[in-house]
Amino acid sequence: MVAQQHHHRPTLKQSNKSFKSKHASKGSLKDAQKGKAPRSSPKLHSTTSHDSAQLRLNRRNAAKQAQSAKRQSTVDSRRLFNSGAPRIVAVVSLTSDINPKSCVEQLASVLRENIEGEGETTSKLNASRFRTSLQFLFPNTFYSILDALLIADYVLLVLSPSVEVDERGETLMRTMQSVGMPSVVAVAGESTQETTPKTPKEHKEILKSLLSFTQYFVPSLTRVYDLSSSPSEVLNTIRALCESTPAEVKWRVGRSYLLADQLTWVDSTVGTKETPQGSLSVTGIIRGASLDPNRLVHLPGWGDYQVEKILSAPLPHPARNTFTNSPNAIGQDDTVVDLLAEPTPSEADSLVSTNPTDVEEELQREQTWPTDEEMRGINQDSGIDIEGQEPIPDALTGTTPKRIKRLPKGMSEYQAAWIVDSDSEGDDGENDEDVESDVAEKADVAMDEDELEGDNSSSRGGKRKVRFGDDFEDLPQDEEEIQLASWRLAREKEKEREKEEQTHALFPDELDTPLNIPAQQRFARYRGLRSFRTSPWDPYENLPREYGRIFSWEGQGDKRGGGAFRRMERSVMKRVEKDGGGGVEPGIRVTVVLKNVSQNVYLQYVSSSPTSLSISSSLSSPLTLFALQPHEHKQTVLNFTVTRNTEYTAYVRSKDPMILCLGFRRLQVKPVYSAFEGGETLYSRKIPPNNVHKFFRYLPHSGTSMATIYGPVMLGSGRVSCVLLKDAEIAAAATSTTLSLVASGTLAAPSTTRIIAKRVVLTGHPFKVHKKTATVRYMFFNADDVNYFSPIQLHTKHGRTGHIKESLGTHGYFKAHFDGPVSQMDTVCMSLYKRVWPRWSKAVQAVEDSVALSERQGIIEETVEMREDVDMN
């Protein structure tokens, strides 16, 4: 018999019985579940067979309801396109070597369809194979791309297989991602630059790289279509645009909007000769929710307007002559125009955006002089002026002599404004704007006369004119020196502010006490707080005059995030979900007539062709119309949760001018940054009991902050995305191309009682130390200041707290007692706080080309005369 050798167990780990789970650990239970989340029904109270069967039926019924709700939402989203509305596609190219129109031509060639209304900014493709139509927008500037995203159903992202995306393209993608994009379809187009041919393997790797780049900004994207590979790939691109359901943009939920395809303007007696006003008729298909005539509408870049009426606008029948073939000829050929809706005077929203202040009300009560409207009415009724004489007729065109001022060539308008004529020194009643326009006009006339002289100026000793491709003019030496000095001064200021930010990072909120001004006078508006979070602070104390102009909802400043405002917001959203907001339903082609619209809005968009008054195709962005919800025209305190862009490394200081893109609004703002509590926009207890938040001098590089401004109300807090853009020249913000994405965030609930407290830390040096007592100097420089600030608590950088016991001498020395031993290497600090108020915002206005407007106005007058002649014949 062979003896068995002794061996140990293969493992020393104890294995419990698998069915004994009484002493199971949390980790073992988590591993056993494998990520599965239990779904326990709240109705599970009994274990009888009848209840179990009933629960099974309830689960099936709930699943069926969820399925039908999802199917209904899909049908509702496609119902608009089934009624004949085209799918709006914004074609965005990230590189300059790709022509977006050539990509659309490739799509049309596969469908064997012709592109209708081909222009510089828009075109239409009828995809009869898929029983729908596509309307393409070709934005060519930064802001026009953002405007196209407001109304687009799809974004056709055109990438280049040979040229990498530059910094501008990445900034554009980050901005589009922050604002919120609809459904995105990415394609690789054909580059216009000559490149070396790629092998199929290299081309495949390029497509993978483009997909990886695009998925960083759009994670839901699954593929990049190659338009240069085969017709089937192009057809798949069209199928993705025509058959898929567009993604829902959160801030557009419950809001009505339309893309204008026709414009008509009728003059009225309102306005002046320089800027006449009238009724603007905007024709288009209603999208989103129902359009209520009682609500105001917003034209991006132009402002808010009231609706006069809403008319039906069916597509016109073919006209008999050339001039009635205009899109404005609706109703001329047996086409009946019906009145769909009119505003109710008692329910219509007003254009009042701010409350009048006490000073304005007093001036209105004391005003006894007749207004311009009253004067105009007197002259029209009686035909004579106030003194009983006949009114003086206006001078005929060309009879008033124009005095031309001779200016040196190259002189700017600012320099010309300082030249004072001897004859006009005593005229104090002229308006500054009129003076500036006259000087600019004279300067232009002088420049035109000098340019007519041509090359003779060089023979007379004038400055030399050098041409490099475009017209380039050498500036005078004194002007060159002035511009160089201003440029160097701006560079020095930037360096100083950068040093200031670095100093603030090392010594936050610390400020030296001035020597020539008493501290109690310098910090008269500051106060001391024993606890920054719990010390009481009355939010209605010492309010500025601006707070009397804004609107506030009672109870909106409570600790739970604005009760009255949120209740109003929920009631509006419920009304929209219940009856669609009232008014005209979406999917109907209508004509919205707006009141008191400037003629410049119409001239900016009409065509330059005398045979048509439709939307011009040479503009950088189309005209869109958005319906406002109740109270969205009123001014209040707006709050935004913003996170700084990691790619933007420059300093961002509070109250620096920025461009805020908030939904369909674009504002020039000077935001005030403050600390953001984690649950400030929700019903959370993280808000401080006294609702006091720390002011930030500079926007932090990490974390989330709160930005505050005075601005128009916008419903949908938590759903509306916003971005802050930094422009090199804020004055030219509407057409600037030097934009940088500073921060992005979300709209929070407005609150007029949210206190933003600016902190100032006064520091002193412990001159002598004895255990818990220290003699401090350099915090104050006279005994009166020590006695004035003695009730405020002291603290040190090492965590000690104390108070002032007595003043020593006349140079600001004092004795302080702390709660523990103090080191002589420590720093004694005193924190003072004052409330900071936001700044007013200003809407970014659309840029008006005066020359183009005057030319179009002349063309329109000529067109009207030609139509009248045709009608008479």
VEXPANU-731394 format. One line per field, with one value per residue (C-alpha): residue number from 1; residue in one letter; x, y, z. Coordinates in steps of 0.5 Angstrom, whole numbers, plus 500, padded with zeros to 3 digits. Layout:
# residues N
pos <- (NUM,...);
code <- (A,...);
X <- (X,...);
Y <- (Y,...);
Z <- (Z,...);
//
This chain:
# residues 873
pos <- (1,2,3,4,5,6,7,8,9,10,11,12,13,14,15,16,17,18,19,20,21,22,23,24,25,26,27,28,29,30,31,32,33,34,35,36,37,38,39,40,41,42,43,44,45,46,47,48,49,50,51,52,53,54,55,56,57,58,59,60,61,62,63,64,65,66,67,68,69,70,71,72,73,74,75,76,77,78,79,80,81,82,83,84,85,86,87,88,89,90,91,92,93,94,95,96,97,98,99,100,101,102,103,104,105,106,107,108,109,110,111,112,113,114,115,116,117,118,119,120,121,122,123,124,125,126,127,128,129,130,131,132,133,134,135,136,137,138,139,140,141,142,143,144,145,146,147,148,149,150,151,152,153,154,155,156,157,158,159,160,161,162,163,164,165,166,167,168,169,170,171,172,173,174,175,176,177,178,179,180,181,182,183,184,185,186,187,188,189,190,191,192,193,194,195,196,197,198,199,200,201,202,203,204,205,206,207,208,209,210,211,212,213,214,215,216,217,218,219,220,221,222,223,224,225,226,227,228,229,230,231,232,233,234,235,236,237,238,239,240,241,242,243,244,245,246,247,248,249,250,251,252,253,254,255,256,257,258,259,260,261,262,263,264,265,266,267,268,269,270,271,272,273,274,275,276,277,278,279,280,281,282,283,284,285,286,287,288,289,290,291,292,293,294,295,296,297,298,299,300,301,302,303,304,305,306,307,308,309,310,311,312,313,314,315,316,317,318,319,320,321,322,323,324,325,326,327,328,329,330,331,332,333,334,335,336,337,338,339,340,341,342,343,344,345,346,347,348,349,350,351,352,353,354,355,356,357,358,359,360,361,362,363,364,365,366,367,368,369,370,371,372,373,374,375,376,377,378,379,380,381,382,383,384,385,386,387,388,389,390,391,392,393,394,395,396,397,398,399,400,401,402,403,404,405,406,407,408,409,410,411,412,413,414,415,416,417,418,419,420,421,422,423,424,425,426,427,428,429,430,431,432,433,434,435,436,437,438,439,440,441,442,443,444,445,446,447,448,449,450,451,452,453,454,455,456,457,458,459,460,461,462,463,464,465,466,467,468,469,470,471,472,473,474,475,476,477,478,479,480,481,482,483,484,485,486,487,488,489,490,491,492,493,494,495,496,497,498,499,500,501,502,503,504,505,506,507,508,509,510,511,512,513,514,515,516,517,518,519,520,521,522,523,524,525,526,527,528,529,530,531,532,533,534,535,536,537,538,539,540,541,542,543,544,545,546,547,548,549,550,551,552,553,554,555,556,557,558,559,560,561,562,563,564,565,566,567,568,569,570,571,572,573,574,575,576,577,578,579,580,581,582,583,584,585,586,587,588,589,590,591,592,593,594,595,596,597,598,599,600,601,602,603,604,605,606,607,608,609,610,611,612,613,614,615,616,617,618,619,620,621,622,623,624,625,626,627,628,629,630,631,632,633,634,635,636,637,638,639,640,641,642,643,644,645,646,647,648,649,650,651,652,653,654,655,656,657,658,659,660,661,662,663,664,665,666,667,668,669,670,671,672,673,674,675,676,677,678,679,680,681,682,683,684,685,686,687,688,689,690,691,692,693,694,695,696,697,698,699,700,701,702,703,704,705,706,707,708,709,710,711,712,713,714,715,716,717,718,719,720,721,722,723,724,725,726,727,728,729,730,731,732,733,734,735,736,737,738,739,740,741,742,743,744,745,746,747,748,749,750,751,752,753,754,755,756,757,758,759,760,761,762,763,764,765,766,767,768,769,770,771,772,773,774,775,776,777,778,779,780,781,782,783,784,785,786,787,788,789,790,791,792,793,794,795,796,797,798,799,800,801,802,803,804,805,806,807,808,809,810,811,812,813,814,815,816,817,818,819,820,821,822,823,824,825,826,827,828,829,830,831,832,833,834,835,836,837,838,839,840,841,842,843,844,845,846,847,848,849,850,851,852,853,854,855,856,857,858,859,860,861,862,863,864,865,866,867,868,869,870,871,872,873);
code <- (M,V,A,Q,Q,H,H,H,R,P,T,L,K,Q,S,N,K,S,F,K,S,K,H,A,S,K,G,S,L,K,D,A,Q,K,G,K,A,P,R,S,S,P,K,L,H,S,T,T,S,H,D,S,A,Q,L,R,L,N,R,R,N,A,A,K,Q,A,Q,S,A,K,R,Q,S,T,V,D,S,R,R,L,F,N,S,G,A,P,R,I,V,A,V,V,S,L,T,S,D,I,N,P,K,S,C,V,E,Q,L,A,S,V,L,R,E,N,I,E,G,E,G,E,T,T,S,K,L,N,A,S,R,F,R,T,S,L,Q,F,L,F,P,N,T,F,Y,S,I,L,D,A,L,L,I,A,D,Y,V,L,L,V,L,S,P,S,V,E,V,D,E,R,G,E,T,L,M,R,T,M,Q,S,V,G,M,P,S,V,V,A,V,A,G,E,S,T,Q,E,T,T,P,K,T,P,K,E,H,K,E,I,L,K,S,L,L,S,F,T,Q,Y,F,V,P,S,L,T,R,V,Y,D,L,S,S,S,P,S,E,V,L,N,T,I,R,A,L,C,E,S,T,P,A,E,V,K,W,R,V,G,R,S,Y,L,L,A,D,Q,L,T,W,V,D,S,T,V,G,T,K,E,T,P,Q,G,S,L,S,V,T,G,I,I,R,G,A,S,L,D,P,N,R,L,V,H,L,P,G,W,G,D,Y,Q,V,E,K,I,L,S,A,P,L,P,H,P,A,R,N,T,F,T,N,S,P,N,A,I,G,Q,D,D,T,V,V,D,L,L,A,E,P,T,P,S,E,A,D,S,L,V,S,T,N,P,T,D,V,E,E,E,L,Q,R,E,Q,T,W,P,T,D,E,E,M,R,G,I,N,Q,D,S,G,I,D,I,E,G,Q,E,P,I,P,D,A,L,T,G,T,T,P,K,R,I,K,R,L,P,K,G,M,S,E,Y,Q,A,A,W,I,V,D,S,D,S,E,G,D,D,G,E,N,D,E,D,V,E,S,D,V,A,E,K,A,D,V,A,M,D,E,D,E,L,E,G,D,N,S,S,S,R,G,G,K,R,K,V,R,F,G,D,D,F,E,D,L,P,Q,D,E,E,E,I,Q,L,A,S,W,R,L,A,R,E,K,E,K,E,R,E,K,E,E,Q,T,H,A,L,F,P,D,E,L,D,T,P,L,N,I,P,A,Q,Q,R,F,A,R,Y,R,G,L,R,S,F,R,T,S,P,W,D,P,Y,E,N,L,P,R,E,Y,G,R,I,F,S,W,E,G,Q,G,D,K,R,G,G,G,A,F,R,R,M,E,R,S,V,M,K,R,V,E,K,D,G,G,G,G,V,E,P,G,I,R,V,T,V,V,L,K,N,V,S,Q,N,V,Y,L,Q,Y,V,S,S,S,P,T,S,L,S,I,S,S,S,L,S,S,P,L,T,L,F,A,L,Q,P,H,E,H,K,Q,T,V,L,N,F,T,V,T,R,N,T,E,Y,T,A,Y,V,R,S,K,D,P,M,I,L,C,L,G,F,R,R,L,Q,V,K,P,V,Y,S,A,F,E,G,G,E,T,L,Y,S,R,K,I,P,P,N,N,V,H,K,F,F,R,Y,L,P,H,S,G,T,S,M,A,T,I,Y,G,P,V,M,L,G,S,G,R,V,S,C,V,L,L,K,D,A,E,I,A,A,A,A,T,S,T,T,L,S,L,V,A,S,G,T,L,A,A,P,S,T,T,R,I,I,A,K,R,V,V,L,T,G,H,P,F,K,V,H,K,K,T,A,T,V,R,Y,M,F,F,N,A,D,D,V,N,Y,F,S,P,I,Q,L,H,T,K,H,G,R,T,G,H,I,K,E,S,L,G,T,H,G,Y,F,K,A,H,F,D,G,P,V,S,Q,M,D,T,V,C,M,S,L,Y,K,R,V,W,P,R,W,S,K,A,V,Q,A,V,E,D,S,V,A,L,S,E,R,Q,G,I,I,E,E,T,V,E,M,R,E,D,V,D,M,N);
X <- (500,503,503,499,503,501,498,495,489,489,487,486,480,473,467,461,454,452,444,446,446,445,452,453,457,455,460,458,451,453,457,451,447,451,449,441,437,430,424,419,412,409,402,406,402,400,402,395,394,389,394,399,395,393,400,402,396,398,405,403,398,404,408,403,402,409,409,403,406,413,409,405,411,414,408,407,414,413,406,409,413,407,403,408,413,420,426,431,438,444,450,456,463,469,474,475,477,470,464,458,454,457,455,448,449,451,445,441,444,443,436,436,432,433,435,430,431,439,442,448,444,439,436,431,431,424,426,420,423,422,416,419,423,429,431,438,441,448,451,458,459,460,453,449,451,448,442,441,441,435,431,434,432,438,446,449,457,461,469,475,479,485,485,485,480,483,482,476,473,474,471,465,464,465,460,455,455,454,448,445,444,439,440,447,449,457,459,466,466,471,476,478,485,490,492,496,491,490,490,483,486,489,482,479,483,482,474,475,479,474,469,473,473,466,464,468,463,457,457,451,454,455,458,461,458,463,460,466,466,459,452,450,453,450,443,444,446,439,436,438,436,429,427,430,426,429,432,428,431,429,429,424,419,412,415,412,417,417,422,420,420,416,416,411,412,406,408,404,404,408,416,420,422,429,426,419,415,409,406,411,408,412,410,412,410,408,413,413,407,401,402,398,396,396,403,409,414,421,426,433,437,431,427,420,414,406,402,396,393,395,392,392,397,396,401,399,396,400,400,398,403,411,410,404,409,412,411,408,402,398,390,391,389,383,387,382,386,382,383,385,386,387,389,384,386,385,389,395,402,404,411,413,419,421,417,418,422,420,423,420,413,415,417,411,406,410,410,405,409,405,408,410,404,400,403,403,395,394,398,394,387,388,393,396,402,401,402,397,401,402,406,413,414,420,426,426,431,438,436,440,447,452,458,464,469,476,480,487,487,487,483,479,471,474,479,474,469,474,475,470,467,467,460,457,461,455,450,448,442,444,444,451,448,447,453,457,453,454,462,462,458,463,469,466,465,472,475,471,474,481,481,478,485,488,496,496,497,504,506,504,507,502,502,504,499,501,497,498,492,487,486,492,493,499,497,500,506,502,496,501,504,497,495,502,501,494,496,502,498,493,498,501,494,493,500,498,491,494,499,493,490,496,497,489,490,496,493,485,481,487,487,492,489,490,494,491,484,481,479,472,471,474,470,464,459,462,460,463,459,460,458,458,453,448,449,442,442,436,435,431,436,439,436,439,434,435,431,425,425,425,420,419,415,413,416,421,427,425,431,427,429,424,417,412,416,417,409,408,413,409,402,405,408,402,397,402,401,394,391,398,398,392,392,394,396,403,404,400,402,401,402,404,403,407,406,410,416,422,423,430,428,424,430,435,432,428,431,435,431,426,421,421,420,421,427,434,439,445,444,448,442,435,429,426,420,420,413,415,411,408,412,418,419,420,427,429,435,437,442,446,450,457,463,469,472,478,481,481,487,486,483,476,474,467,464,468,464,461,456,451,447,441,436,434,437,444,445,451,452,457,456,458,460,459,459,454,451,450,443,441,437,433,429,435,438,445,443,446,440,442,442,449,454,461,463,468,473,475,472,475,478,475,468,461,460,454,453,448,445,439,436,429,426,426,422,425,430,435,433,436,443,447,454,459,463,469,469,475,471,464,462,462,459,454,459,466,470,475,470,473,468,469,464,458,452,445,439,437,431,431,432,432,433,440,445,452,457,464,469,475,481,485,491,496,502,503,508,509,506,505,501,494,495,498,500,498,500,499,492,490,494,490,486,479,479,481,475,471,472,473,466,468,471,479,482,488,491,493,485,485,479,479,477,480,481,484,488,495,498,496,499,493,497,492,492,488,486,485,482,489,497,499,505,509,509,502,498,492,486,479,474,469,463,459,453,455,449,449,449,444,444,443,441,446,443,443,448,445,448,446,448,445,439,438,439,434,429,430,429,423,420,421,418,412,411,412,407,402,403,402,395,393,394);
Y <- (500,507,512,519,525,531,537,544,547,550,557,559,563,561,560,561,557,561,561,564,571,574,576,578,585,591,589,582,584,590,585,580,585,586,593,592,596,593,596,595,597,602,598,591,590,583,577,574,571,576,582,579,578,586,588,584,588,595,594,592,598,603,600,601,608,610,607,610,617,616,614,620,625,622,623,631,632,630,633,640,637,633,639,642,646,645,642,647,645,650,648,650,649,649,650,655,650,647,650,649,650,645,640,642,641,634,632,635,631,625,626,629,635,643,648,653,660,659,665,667,665,660,655,650,643,639,632,628,622,622,626,632,639,642,649,650,656,658,663,666,669,667,671,669,661,662,666,660,655,658,656,650,643,640,642,639,640,640,638,638,631,635,641,641,645,652,656,659,653,650,656,656,648,650,655,651,646,651,654,647,644,640,634,634,630,631,630,630,635,635,640,646,646,641,636,629,623,619,611,608,606,613,616,611,613,621,619,616,622,627,622,622,630,631,626,630,636,631,625,622,622,615,616,621,621,621,625,624,616,614,616,611,615,622,618,616,623,626,620,622,629,627,621,622,626,632,633,637,644,645,652,652,648,651,657,659,662,662,664,669,668,675,682,688,694,700,707,710,717,715,716,722,723,720,714,713,707,703,696,690,684,678,671,664,658,657,652,650,652,656,664,668,675,678,676,680,678,679,680,678,685,689,689,687,689,688,684,688,682,675,673,667,667,661,660,665,662,664,671,674,679,680,685,681,675,678,673,680,679,674,675,678,672,669,667,669,672,671,674,668,672,679,681,683,690,688,682,684,685,692,695,697,694,698,702,710,713,718,723,721,722,728,731,728,732,738,738,743,744,741,735,734,730,735,740,736,735,743,744,739,741,749,750,755,755,757,765,765,765,761,755,756,751,746,748,745,740,743,750,750,751,746,749,745,744,743,738,735,728,723,726,722,724,725,730,734,734,739,744,750,755,762,763,757,758,761,756,752,749,744,737,733,728,733,736,729,728,734,734,727,729,735,730,725,731,733,726,725,732,730,723,727,730,724,724,731,732,729,734,740,737,733,726,720,715,707,702,695,691,695,702,703,710,712,716,723,723,726,721,715,717,718,711,708,712,709,702,702,705,700,694,697,697,690,688,692,688,681,683,685,679,675,679,678,670,671,676,675,681,685,692,697,703,709,714,721,719,717,709,711,715,711,705,708,704,697,694,688,681,676,671,671,666,667,675,678,683,686,686,692,696,702,700,704,708,703,698,702,701,694,689,684,678,678,673,671,672,666,661,656,659,664,662,667,667,659,659,664,660,653,656,659,652,649,653,652,644,644,649,650,657,659,663,660,653,651,648,654,659,666,673,677,684,688,695,701,698,702,702,700,693,692,696,691,685,687,685,689,687,692,686,683,685,679,677,679,673,677,678,674,672,671,674,670,672,669,669,672,669,673,678,677,684,686,688,685,682,676,670,665,659,660,655,658,656,652,654,662,664,671,675,676,681,683,688,687,688,682,679,675,670,668,664,668,675,678,683,687,686,687,681,681,675,672,665,660,655,648,648,655,654,648,647,646,648,650,657,661,663,670,670,673,671,673,677,675,681,676,670,663,658,652,651,654,662,666,672,677,683,687,684,682,676,669,664,657,657,651,650,656,655,662,663,669,672,677,681,685,691,691,697,693,686,685,684,682,676,676,673,668,664,666,662,658,656,656,661,661,664,671,674,681,680,676,680,680,682,685,683,688,685,690,687,689,687,684,689,686,679,676,670,672,679,683,690,691,696,698,697,704,710,714,713,715,710,705,707,707,700,697,693,689,682,680,674,672,667,662,661,665,670,676,683,690,692,699,704,706,712,717,713,707,702,698,692,686,680,673,666,663,664,669,668,674,671,671,677,680,681,685,683,689,688,692,690,690,692,689,693,695,691,693,689,688,692,689,693,698,700,707,707,700,702,709,705,700,705,708,702,700,707,706,699,702,707,701,697,703,704,697,697,704,700);
Z <- (500,498,503,501,501,505,501,503,501,494,498,505,503,507,502,505,503,497,499,506,504,512,512,505,504,500,495,494,493,488,484,484,481,475,475,475,478,481,479,485,484,489,489,491,498,497,494,492,485,484,485,481,475,476,477,470,467,470,467,460,460,462,457,452,454,454,447,444,447,444,437,438,439,433,429,431,430,422,422,420,414,412,411,406,410,408,412,414,413,415,411,416,413,418,413,407,402,402,398,401,395,391,396,395,388,389,393,387,382,385,386,379,381,380,385,386,388,388,391,396,402,401,396,396,393,392,394,391,392,399,399,402,401,403,404,405,409,407,413,412,418,425,428,421,423,430,427,422,428,431,426,423,423,421,421,415,417,411,413,409,408,406,411,418,422,424,431,428,426,433,437,432,434,441,441,437,442,448,444,443,436,432,429,426,419,418,410,407,401,396,397,392,393,389,394,393,391,397,397,399,406,407,405,410,416,414,415,422,424,422,425,432,431,430,436,441,440,438,441,438,431,428,421,416,409,404,398,393,394,390,389,394,399,397,397,404,406,403,406,413,412,409,413,420,425,427,435,439,441,449,449,443,446,447,443,436,430,423,417,413,405,403,406,405,408,408,410,416,419,425,425,422,415,416,419,417,420,418,418,416,413,414,410,412,415,423,426,434,438,436,434,439,436,443,444,442,437,436,430,432,431,431,437,439,436,437,432,428,425,422,415,411,406,401,395,389,383,376,375,368,367,369,375,378,378,385,391,394,389,394,393,386,382,385,392,398,404,410,417,422,428,431,438,444,446,453,453,448,451,451,449,456,459,465,470,470,476,480,477,470,473,476,469,466,471,470,463,460,453,447,444,437,435,438,434,428,429,430,423,420,422,422,416,420,426,433,431,426,420,414,415,412,407,406,402,395,394,391,393,400,399,402,406,404,410,407,411,410,407,412,417,421,424,431,429,424,430,434,428,430,425,427,424,428,435,438,436,442,440,435,437,438,433,428,428,428,422,418,420,417,411,410,411,406,401,402,401,394,392,394,390,384,384,383,382,382,389,389,385,389,395,398,401,397,395,395,392,394,391,394,395,401,403,408,414,416,420,426,425,425,432,435,433,435,442,443,441,446,451,450,451,457,460,458,462,468,468,467,473,477,476,478,484,486,485,491,495,494,496,500,499,502,506,503,507,504,506,512,512,515,509,504,506,508,504,507,513,517,518,523,519,511,511,517,519,517,511,509,501,500,504,500,493,487,483,477,482,481,474,473,474,480,482,489,493,488,492,497,499,494,488,486,488,485,478,478,479,473,469,470,469,462,460,462,458,452,453,454,448,445,447,443,436,429,429,426,419,416,412,414,414,420,420,425,428,427,424,421,414,415,417,410,406,409,406,400,393,389,383,380,378,385,393,396,401,398,397,398,405,411,415,413,417,423,427,434,439,446,452,457,461,456,454,461,464,471,474,470,473,469,471,467,466,463,457,458,451,453,457,458,464,464,469,472,468,462,456,453,447,451,446,450,445,440,443,443,448,449,457,462,467,474,477,483,487,485,490,488,488,487,481,484,491,495,502,499,498,504,509,508,501,500,495,494,488,484,481,476,473,476,471,474,477,476,477,477,472,473,469,468,462,459,462,458,461,461,466,466,459,455,454,453,451,453,447,447,441,440,438,441,437,431,434,429,423,427,426,431,437,442,446,454,457,457,461,463,464,472,475,476,483,485,492,491,494,491,496,494,500,501,506,510,513,518,521,529,531,538,540,547,547,545,545,539,537,530,526,518,518,520,520,525,532,529,524,529,534,528,526,533,533,527,528,526,523,521,516,520,523,529,531,535,536,537,545,545,540,542,540,534,528,528,532,536,541,539,543,539,541,541,541,535,531,529,522,521,518,521,517,517,512,510,505,500,495,488,483,476,469,464,458,450,444,439,433,426,421,416,410,409,401,400,403,399,393,395,396,390,386,390,388,381,382,385,379,374,377,377,370,368,372,369,362);
//
